[in-house]
Amino acid sequence: MRSLLILVIGFALVIVQSLLHGMGMPEWLLPQGLIVCVVYLAFFESSIAGALLAFGCGLLLDLTTATVLGPWAGAYVLAYALLSFVSPRLFVESTVVTSVVTGVTSLFAGSVYLFLAFEYQSLSQEDIVVLLGQASASAIVAPAISSIIGRVCGRSNSRLMNHASLVSAV
């Protein structure tokens, strides 16, 4: 049931992002809501199910863009895997950590996407501006979206209790 809720929230975030873009918001200012879902999954659902959900979020974004299927899914799964290894060492309940990790993850996933989707094309300055702008916008909205996901999905603190003795990296 939780997995369906994450995908429904992800679908709603894609709709909001599309509506904002349709209303004239510049692309560089659009937050990547699905990357917040991937960060949340890496923090609180570090399992095979979490990896499949990250893949589903990426596939959802692939389906809504006019590019080939797979680059966003691959980028999100790679970002999820890296975050899953690091997340036990972070104080994941901090809004600052959530914002910083979401911004960095957005940059990383966007870079992987550009590498996979446009393998033989050179990057333009506009691509870099879009990556930096979306990462900043995603970092700003990340605490609010993460809080909503936590409330809707009924966040489990069992993972935090297992790693309570680890020192925070931030």
Salt bridges, closest charged atoms under 4 A:
GLU45 OE1 - ARG2 NH2 3.76
GLU93 OE1 - ARG155 NH1 3.23
